[in-house]
Amino acid sequence: MKYRRLTNEELAELETEFVRFLVSNTVTGDDWVKIKKENPERAEGLIEIFSDIVFDKTISKVEYLEMKTPKDLKIFKCNKEDIELMGLKVEGNSDLDFTQNISPEEMMAKLQSSDAKLQMYSANKKYKDDNRLQEIFQMMQWGSLISDGKLFHLLRTLKK
């Protein structure tokens, strides 16, 4: 297994796709009921294969990820060969919390009403063992969320 097994809730949400997967592997509804009952290892194996397919398809489309903590914001651009990082860090005391869903204007107001400063940073790194999908998956397991990239481009513009 390349990633992880989908949870029962995730499988329930993907029921239609899972049924299509089973049919494409010549497993009918009756066959599936029988397999689950008589050969749970095979049933689990089919779920694991389906899980890998779902994650491969999803992760291959990821272009941007975000990781937010109260005082640190990291936005990643997931290129073919490497990952670019643009980040903001709050240094000093401030009510600014990147995990709150507030506008950039509100962020600036909170920052200006404190003695804190924003530090911008950036970095690039190659994927470990040239394994883009595995590294993106691991980042998502650690809490990174798929992003639209708007904030990445805004920070890149500010950096210039």
C-alpha positions as CSV (number, residue, x, y, z in Angstrom):
1,M,0.0,0.0,0.0
2,K,1.4,3.4,-1.0
3,Y,-0.6,5.7,1.2
4,R,-3.3,4.6,3.7
5,R,-6.6,2.9,3.6
6,L,-9.5,5.1,3.2
7,T,-11.7,5.4,6.3
8,N,-15.2,3.9,6.2
9,E,-16.6,7.5,6.0
10,E,-14.4,8.3,3.0
11,L,-15.4,5.1,1.4
12,A,-19.0,5.9,1.9
13,E,-18.5,9.3,0.2
14,L,-16.9,7.5,-2.7
15,E,-19.4,4.7,-2.9
16,T,-20.3,5.3,-6.6
17,E,-16.6,5.3,-7.6
18,F,-15.9,2.2,-5.5
19,V,-18.7,0.4,-7.2
20,R,-17.3,1.3,-10.6
21,F,-13.9,0.1,-9.4
22,L,-15.3,-3.2,-8.4
23,V,-17.2,-3.6,-11.7
24,S,-14.1,-2.8,-13.6
25,N,-12.4,-5.7,-11.7
26,T,-15.3,-8.0,-12.5
27,V,-16.7,-8.0,-9.0
28,T,-20.5,-7.7,-8.9
29,G,-22.6,-6.6,-5.9
30,D,-23.3,-10.2,-5.0
31,D,-19.6,-11.1,-5.4
32,W,-18.6,-8.2,-3.1
33,V,-21.0,-9.4,-0.3
34,K,-19.6,-12.9,-0.7
35,I,-16.0,-11.7,-0.7
36,K,-16.5,-9.6,2.4
37,K,-18.0,-12.5,4.3
38,E,-15.8,-15.4,3.0
39,N,-12.5,-13.7,2.2
40,P,-12.1,-10.5,4.3
41,E,-8.4,-10.4,3.3
42,R,-9.3,-10.1,-0.4
43,A,-11.9,-7.5,0.4
44,E,-9.4,-5.5,2.4
45,G,-6.9,-5.8,-0.5
46,L,-9.4,-4.4,-2.9
47,I,-10.2,-1.5,-0.6
48,E,-6.4,-0.8,-0.3
49,I,-6.0,-0.9,-4.1
50,F,-8.9,1.5,-4.5
51,S,-7.5,3.8,-1.7
52,D,-4.1,4.0,-3.6
53,I,-5.9,4.9,-6.8
54,V,-8.0,7.6,-5.1
55,F,-4.9,9.1,-3.4
56,D,-2.8,8.9,-6.6
57,K,-5.5,10.7,-8.6
58,T,-6.1,13.4,-5.9
59,I,-2.4,14.1,-5.1
60,S,-1.3,14.2,-8.7
61,K,-3.5,17.2,-9.1
62,V,-2.2,19.1,-6.1
63,E,-0.4,22.3,-7.0
64,Y,-0.5,24.2,-3.7
65,L,-0.6,23.3,0.0
66,E,-1.0,25.5,3.1
67,M,0.1,24.8,6.6
68,K,-1.2,27.2,9.3
69,T,-0.3,27.6,12.9
70,P,-1.3,30.6,15.0
71,K,2.0,32.4,14.4
72,D,3.3,30.8,11.2
73,L,1.9,30.4,7.7
74,K,3.6,28.2,5.1
75,I,2.4,28.0,1.5
76,F,3.9,25.4,-0.7
77,K,4.0,25.3,-4.5
78,C,4.3,21.7,-5.5
79,N,6.2,21.7,-8.8
80,K,7.2,18.7,-10.8
81,E,10.8,18.5,-9.5
82,D,10.7,20.5,-6.3
83,I,8.7,22.3,-3.7
84,E,8.8,26.1,-3.3
85,L,7.9,27.5,0.1
86,M,6.7,31.0,0.9
87,G,6.1,31.7,4.6
88,L,5.1,34.4,7.1
89,K,6.0,34.3,10.8
90,V,4.8,36.6,13.5
91,E,7.6,37.7,15.8
92,G,6.6,39.3,19.1
93,N,3.3,39.6,20.9
94,S,0.2,40.0,18.7
95,D,-3.4,38.9,18.5
96,L,-2.8,37.8,14.9
97,D,-3.6,34.2,14.5
98,F,-3.2,32.6,11.0
99,T,-5.6,29.8,11.9
100,Q,-8.5,32.3,12.1
101,N,-10.4,33.0,8.9
102,I,-9.8,36.7,8.7
103,S,-9.1,39.1,5.8
104,P,-5.6,40.4,5.1
105,E,-6.8,43.9,6.1
106,E,-7.8,42.5,9.6
107,M,-4.5,40.8,9.8
108,M,-2.6,44.0,9.1
109,A,-4.8,45.9,11.7
110,K,-4.0,43.3,14.4
111,L,-0.3,43.5,13.5
112,Q,-0.2,47.3,13.5
113,S,-1.9,47.5,16.9
114,S,0.9,45.4,18.4
115,D,4.7,45.5,18.7
116,A,5.0,42.3,16.6
117,K,6.6,42.1,13.2
118,L,6.1,39.8,10.3
119,Q,9.0,38.0,8.9
120,M,8.7,36.7,5.3
121,Y,10.8,33.7,4.3
122,S,11.2,31.4,1.3
123,A,13.0,28.2,0.3
124,N,13.1,25.5,-2.3
125,K,13.9,21.8,-2.0
126,K,13.9,18.8,-4.2
127,Y,11.5,15.9,-3.4
128,K,13.0,13.1,-1.3
129,D,14.0,10.3,-3.6
130,D,12.2,12.1,-6.4
131,N,8.9,10.9,-5.0
132,R,6.5,13.9,-5.4
133,L,3.3,12.0,-4.6
134,Q,4.6,10.4,-1.4
135,E,6.0,13.7,-0.1
136,I,2.8,15.6,-0.8
137,F,0.8,12.9,0.9
138,Q,3.1,13.0,4.0
139,M,2.7,16.8,4.1
140,M,-1.1,16.4,4.0
141,Q,-0.9,13.8,6.8
142,W,1.0,16.4,8.9
143,G,-1.8,18.9,8.4
144,S,-1.2,20.7,5.1
145,L,-4.4,21.5,3.2
146,I,-4.8,21.8,-0.5
147,S,-4.9,25.5,-1.5
148,D,-5.8,27.5,-4.6
149,G,-2.4,29.3,-4.7
150,K,-3.6,32.8,-4.4
151,L,-1.8,33.5,-1.2
152,F,1.4,32.0,-2.6
153,H,1.3,34.4,-5.5
154,L,0.5,37.3,-3.3
155,L,3.5,36.5,-1.0
156,R,5.8,36.0,-4.0
157,T,4.7,39.4,-5.4
158,L,5.4,41.1,-2.0
159,K,8.8,39.4,-1.9
160,K,9.9,41.0,-5.1
